[in-house]
Amino acid sequence: MYLACRLRLVTTLSATLEFYDFTLLIFLASAISNNFFPSASSMGNIMPVLIVFFAGYIARFVGGFIYSHFGDRYGRKPYYMNSMVLMSLSTLGIALLPGFDTLGDLAPILLFCLRVLQGASLGGEIPGSVVYASEFSQNNRRGLVTGLIIFGVTFGNILASGVVWLIHQQFGEAAVNDWAWRLPFAAGSMIGLLSLWLRYKLTETPVFESLQQKPKTVVPIITLIKHYRLQLAQGVSLAAVPAVTVSVLFFMPRYLKEYAPQPFSWASISFFLFSALAISCFIFAVISDWTGRIPMIRLGAVLMTLVAPISIYFFSQGSIPTALAFIPLVISLAMVNGVYEASMVELFPTDARFSGVAFSHNLAFCLFGGATPLALEWLCSHGWLLAPGILPAVASFILLALSFNWRDRYQDQLAEV
């Protein structure tokens, strides 16, 4: 019981800190652009920041490939430890990095490199924590333990937005743009050491240890591409829905400022929405341990396809309260977001599980999550103001189509998958 509670605490806290560190850049995009991209190009000085944000998602795929390959070959724990070290150091580097006024063109290049290191860390961290926690859990608790991780990820977004709001209130816009933007990055890197300490006494998973007497797959991803192509497609489609939809929520401050002005602060609304999302994800994850993952996925995909464009339409028109416009979107997202990690774990065999989860998760967030802010900026600037609702609906429709003939393994032993 003690080990299970400690594991759940570690994985939840780690997910919170990783996503806190990773999403700070988008919440502080204005300050970052002022310090590292002061000479506005024809795109405007916000677009280079979005490109740097996207670079972190590309690095997630590469980092996930490296971490998962060695995690499937040599064990989950060592690479679960290393990913937190890399995130903490790269985040500290951003906090201490001099701006364009000091380093000139070298400053944005170094920012880009540090963002790539952040992305590489996250690419191994989230799949690693999901696989690690799932292989320690009982069959009827996989939804619960992965739901806690998703709760942690979502709470990391809440924490990042809350800290950014706090420093704006405490120091003012001018100070944040000048120097105070560095404080959240510095704090995140220091707190990461706490998570590293909590991980130190964790052991290797029993499911992985059961493979020690069997021949190991030389290159796990090749095995997956040869024999599990459908499962990879299903995994990517699963992760694409939260990747796109959460990126839409990140884009909303920009959307409000430039394309659909509303007389309220997004900070207070986003706190409410992300809190509702975190709680709903955990509830649906626990329910899926009783009902199965596929019914939840299908229901969430159907609702998302229907409600996402409608929610954004009413939001852009300002004809109903913002919370009322977004709650259907949040609930439908939570149905998928709460169970997709457990579902991905159950798609792949033990000797290639880390690689399968990392490939599916990171490819979706690379292609869809990282590109979504760029796509939304271009589409909205050309008059497609419903784009924030259309993109999640398309991703959900694809997931729904792939969900048929999908075997639900929510009661299977992971060692036997």
C-alpha positions in Angstrom: 0.0 0.0 0.0 2.8 2.4 0.9 4.6 1.7 -2.4 1.4 2.2 -4.4 0.7 5.6 -2.7 4.3 6.8 -3.1 4.3 5.8 -6.8 1.0 7.7 -7.4 2.3 10.7 -5.6 5.6 10.7 -7.5 4.0 10.3 -11.0 1.3 12.9 -10.3 3.8 15.5 -9.0 6.3 14.8 -11.7 3.7 15.2 -14.5 2.6 18.5 -12.9 6.1 19.9 -12.7 7.1 18.7 -16.2 4.1 20.4 -17.8 4.4 23.5 -15.7 8.0 23.9 -17.0 7.0 23.1 -20.6 4.0 25.3 -20.9 5.4 28.4 -19.3 6.8 29.5 -22.7 3.4 29.9 -24.3 1.9 31.7 -21.3 4.9 34.1 -21.3 5.0 34.4 -25.1 4.8 38.2 -25.0 7.7 38.7 -22.6 9.7 36.0 -24.4 9.2 37.8 -27.8 10.2 41.2 -26.3 13.4 39.8 -24.8 14.5 37.4 -27.6 12.8 38.7 -30.8 12.6 42.5 -30.5 13.0 43.2 -34.2 9.5 42.4 -35.5 9.5 40.5 -38.9 6.8 40.6 -41.5 5.1 37.7 -39.5 5.1 39.8 -36.3 7.2 39.1 -33.3 4.8 36.6 -31.8 5.3 34.1 -34.6 8.9 33.3 -33.8 7.9 32.4 -30.3 5.2 30.0 -31.6 7.9 28.4 -33.8 10.1 27.9 -30.8 7.1 26.4 -29.0 6.6 24.1 -32.0 10.3 23.1 -31.8 9.7 21.7 -28.4 7.0 19.4 -29.7 9.3 18.2 -32.5 12.0 17.4 -29.9 9.4 15.5 -27.9 9.2 12.9 -30.7 13.0 12.6 -31.0 13.5 12.5 -27.2 10.7 10.0 -26.8 12.2 7.7 -29.4 15.6 7.7 -27.6 14.2 7.3 -24.1 11.7 4.7 -25.0 14.2 2.6 -27.0 16.5 2.3 -24.1 13.6 2.0 -21.6 12.3 -1.0 -23.5 15.8 -2.5 -23.7 17.3 -1.8 -20.2 14.5 -0.8 -17.9 12.0 1.9 -17.1 13.5 3.5 -14.0 16.9 4.9 -15.2 15.3 6.8 -18.0 12.4 7.9 -15.8 15.0 9.5 -13.5 17.1 11.1 -16.3 14.2 12.9 -18.0 13.5 15.0 -14.9 17.2 16.0 -14.6 17.1 17.2 -18.2 13.9 19.2 -17.8 15.1 20.9 -14.6 18.5 21.9 -16.1 17.1 23.2 -19.4 14.3 25.2 -17.6 17.0 26.7 -15.4 18.9 27.6 -18.5 16.0 29.5 -19.9 15.6 31.4 -16.6 19.3 32.5 -16.7 19.7 33.1 -20.5 20.5 36.7 -21.4 18.3 38.3 -24.0 18.8 39.8 -27.4 20.2 43.1 -26.0 23.1 41.2 -24.4 23.8 38.3 -26.8 22.4 39.5 -30.1 21.4 36.8 -32.5 22.9 34.1 -30.2 20.1 34.6 -27.7 17.2 33.2 -29.7 19.5 30.4 -31.0 20.2 29.4 -27.4 16.6 29.7 -26.4 15.7 27.4 -29.3 18.3 24.8 -28.1 17.1 24.9 -24.5 13.5 24.5 -25.7 14.6 21.5 -27.7 16.1 20.0 -24.6 12.8 20.6 -22.7 10.9 18.9 -25.5 13.3 15.9 -25.5 12.8 15.5 -21.7 9.0 15.6 -22.0 9.1 13.1 -24.8 10.5 10.5 -22.4 8.8 11.7 -19.2 5.1 11.4 -19.9 5.2 8.1 -21.7 7.7 6.8 -19.2 5.6 7.7 -16.2 2.4 6.2 -17.8 4.2 2.9 -18.6 6.0 2.9 -15.2 2.8 3.5 -13.2 0.7 1.1 -15.3 3.1 -1.8 -15.0 3.0 -1.4 -11.2 -0.8 -1.2 -11.0 -3.5 -3.8 -10.6 -5.6 -4.5 -13.7 -8.6 -2.7 -12.3 -6.6 0.3 -11.3 -4.8 1.3 -14.6 -7.4 4.0 -15.3 -7.0 5.4 -11.9 -3.2 5.6 -11.9 -2.9 7.0 -15.4 -5.8 9.3 -14.6 -3.8 10.8 -11.8 -1.0 11.4 -14.3 -3.3 13.2 -16.6 -4.7 15.2 -13.6 -1.1 16.2 -12.9 -0.4 17.2 -16.5 -3.6 19.4 -16.5 -2.8 20.8 -13.1 0.6 21.7 -14.4 -1.1 23.9 -17.0 -3.2 25.5 -14.2 -0.1 26.1 -12.1 1.8 27.7 -14.9 -1.1 30.0 -15.8 -1.7 30.8 -12.2 2.0 31.7 -11.5 2.1 33.9 -14.6 -1.0 35.7 -13.5 0.5 36.1 -10.0 3.7 37.7 -11.2 1.7 40.1 -13.4 -0.3 41.1 -10.3 2.7 41.4 -8.1 5.2 43.1 -10.4 3.2 44.6 -13.3 3.4 44.2 -17.0 6.6 46.3 -17.5 8.6 44.3 -14.9 7.3 41.0 -16.2 8.5 41.9 -19.7 11.8 43.1 -18.4 12.9 40.5 -15.8 10.1 38.9 -13.7 9.3 36.4 -16.5 12.4 34.6 -15.4 11.1 33.8 -11.9 8.6 31.1 -12.9 11.2 29.2 -14.9 13.7 29.4 -12.0 11.1 28.1 -9.5 10.1 25.2 -11.8 13.7 24.1 -12.2 14.3 24.1 -8.4 11.1 22.3 -7.6 12.1 19.6 -10.1 14.8 18.5 -7.7 12.1 17.5 -5.2 10.5 15.2 -7.8 14.0 13.7 -8.5 14.5 13.0 -4.8 11.1 11.3 -4.6 11.9 9.0 -7.5 15.2 7.9 -6.1 14.0 4.9 -4.1 11.6 3.6 -6.7 12.3 0.1 -8.1 12.0 -1.4 -11.6 8.6 -2.5 -12.6 7.7 -6.2 -12.0 6.2 -6.5 -15.6 9.6 -5.5 -17.1 11.6 -7.7 -14.7 9.5 -10.7 -15.9 11.1 -10.2 -19.3 14.7 -10.6 -18.1 14.9 -14.3 -18.9 13.5 -13.8 -22.4 15.2 -12.6 -25.6 14.9 -8.8 -25.9 13.7 -7.0 -29.0 16.7 -5.4 -30.6 14.9 -2.3 -32.0 11.4 -2.2 -30.5 10.1 0.4 -32.9 10.8 -1.8 -35.9 8.8 -4.6 -34.3 5.9 -2.2 -33.8 6.1 -1.0 -37.4 6.1 -4.5 -38.7 3.5 -6.1 -36.6 1.5 -3.3 -34.8 0.8 -0.7 -37.5 -2.9 -0.5 -36.7 -2.2 -0.1 -33.0 0.2 2.7 -33.8 -2.5 4.5 -35.9 -5.0 4.0 -33.1 -2.5 5.4 -30.6 -1.7 8.4 -32.6 -5.4 9.1 -33.2 -6.0 8.8 -29.4 -3.4 11.4 -28.5 -4.3 13.7 -31.4 -7.6 14.8 -29.8 -6.1 16.1 -26.5 -3.1 17.4 -28.4 -5.2 19.6 -30.7 -7.8 20.6 -28.1 -5.5 21.6 -25.3 -3.4 23.6 -27.9 -6.7 25.4 -28.8 -7.2 26.3 -25.1 -3.6 27.6 -25.0 -4.3 29.7 -28.1 -7.4 31.4 -26.5 -5.5 34.4 -24.9 -4.2 35.2 -28.4 -7.6 34.6 -29.9 -9.3 36.9 -27.4 -6.7 39.7 -27.9 -6.7 39.7 -31.7 -9.7 38.0 -33.2 -12.7 37.8 -30.8 -12.3 40.5 -28.1 -14.3 39.9 -25.0 -14.7 42.2 -21.9 -13.1 39.7 -19.4 -9.7 38.3 -18.4 -9.0 34.9 -19.8 -6.8 34.0 -16.8 -9.8 33.6 -14.5 -11.8 31.6 -17.0 -8.9 29.4 -17.9 -8.3 28.6 -14.3 -11.9 27.4 -14.0 -11.8 25.5 -17.3 -8.5 23.7 -16.6 -9.6 22.8 -13.1 -12.9 21.3 -14.5 -10.9 19.5 -17.1 -8.4 18.0 -14.5 -11.2 16.8 -12.2 -13.3 15.4 -15.1 -10.4 13.6 -16.6 -9.7 11.8 -13.3 -13.4 10.9 -12.8 -13.8 9.4 -16.3 -10.5 7.6 -16.0 -11.7 5.9 -12.8 -15.1 5.1 -14.4 -13.3 3.4 -17.4 -11.8 0.8 -15.0 -15.4 -0.4 -14.6 -16.9 0.2 -18.0 -14.0 -0.1 -20.4 -12.0 2.5 -22.4 -13.6 2.2 -25.8 -17.2 3.3 -24.8 -15.7 6.3 -23.1 -13.5 7.1 -26.2 -16.4 6.8 -28.6 -18.8 8.9 -26.6 -16.2 11.6 -26.1 -15.3 11.6 -29.8 -18.9 11.9 -30.9 -19.6 14.8 -28.5 -16.4 16.6 -29.4 -17.2 16.4 -33.1 -20.6 17.9 -32.5 -20.0 20.5 -29.8 -16.5 21.9 -30.6 -17.5 24.2 -33.5 -20.7 25.2 -31.7 -18.8 26.1 -28.5 -16.3 28.3 -30.4 -19.1 29.9 -32.4 -21.0 31.0 -29.3 -17.7 32.1 -27.6 -16.6 34.2 -30.6 -20.1 35.9 -30.7 -20.2 36.5 -27.0 -23.9 35.6 -27.0 -23.7 33.3 -24.0 -21.4 33.2 -20.9 -17.9 31.9 -21.7 -18.0 29.1 -19.1 -21.3 27.8 -20.6 -19.8 27.9 -24.1 -16.7 25.9 -23.1 -18.1 23.4 -20.6 -19.4 21.0 -23.3 -16.0 21.1 -25.0 -14.2 20.4 -21.7 -16.5 17.4 -20.8 -16.1 15.8 -24.2 -12.4 16.3 -24.1 -12.2 14.8 -20.6 -13.8 11.6 -21.8 -10.9 11.0 -24.2 -8.2 12.7 -22.3 -8.9 10.8 -19.1 -8.5 7.3 -20.7 -6.2 7.7 -23.7 -3.0 7.0 -21.8 -4.3 3.8 -20.3 -5.7 2.8 -23.7 -2.3 3.3 -25.3 -0.5 1.2 -22.7 -2.9 -1.6 -23.4 -2.3 -1.5 -27.1 1.3 -2.7 -27.1 3.4 -5.7 -25.8 5.7 -5.3 -22.9 9.0 -5.5 -24.8 7.9 -2.6 -27.0 5.4 -0.9 -24.8 7.4 2.2 -23.9 8.3 2.7 -27.6 4.7 2.3 -28.7 3.3 4.7 -26.1 6.1 7.3 -26.8 5.7 7.0 -30.6 2.0 7.4 -30.5 1.9 10.1 -27.9 4.8 12.2 -29.2 4.0 12.0 -32.9 0.5 13.2 -32.2 1.7 16.1 -30.0 4.4 16.9 -32.5 2.3 16.9 -35.7 -0.9 18.2 -34.2 -0.3 19.8 -30.8 2.8 21.8 -31.8 1.4 22.9 -35.2 -2.0 23.8 -33.9 -1.1 27.3 -32.6 0.7 28.1 -35.9 -2.3 26.8 -37.9 -4.8 28.7 -35.8 -2.8 31.9 -36.1 -2.7 31.6 -39.9 -6.4 30.5 -40.3 -7.8 33.2 -37.9 -5.7 35.9 -39.5 -7.4 34.9 -42.8 -10.9 35.1 -41.4 -11.5 31.5 -40.3 -12.6 32.4 -36.8 -14.2 29.0 -36.3 -10.9 27.2 -36.8 -10.4 26.6 -33.0 -13.6 24.5 -33.1 -13.1 22.8 -36.4 -9.7 21.3 -35.8 -10.7 19.4 -32.6 -13.8 18.1 -34.4 -11.8 16.7 -37.3 -9.4 15.0 -34.9 -12.3 13.5 -33.0 -14.0 12.2 -36.1 -10.9 10.4 -37.2 -10.6 8.8 -33.7 -14.2 7.7 -33.9 -13.7 6.1 -37.3 -10.6 4.1 -36.0 -12.4 3.0 -32.8 -14.5 0.4 -34.6 -13.1 -3.2 -34.4 -10.8 -2.0 -31.6 -10.4 -4.6 -28.9 -10.8 -3.2 -25.4 -8.1 -4.7 -23.2 -8.9 -2.9 -20.0 -9.2 -6.1 -18.0 -6.1 -7.9 -19.5 -2.9 -8.5 -17.6 -0.2 -6.3 -19.1 2.4 -9.1 -19.1 0.1 -11.0 -21.4 -0.8 -8.2 -23.9 
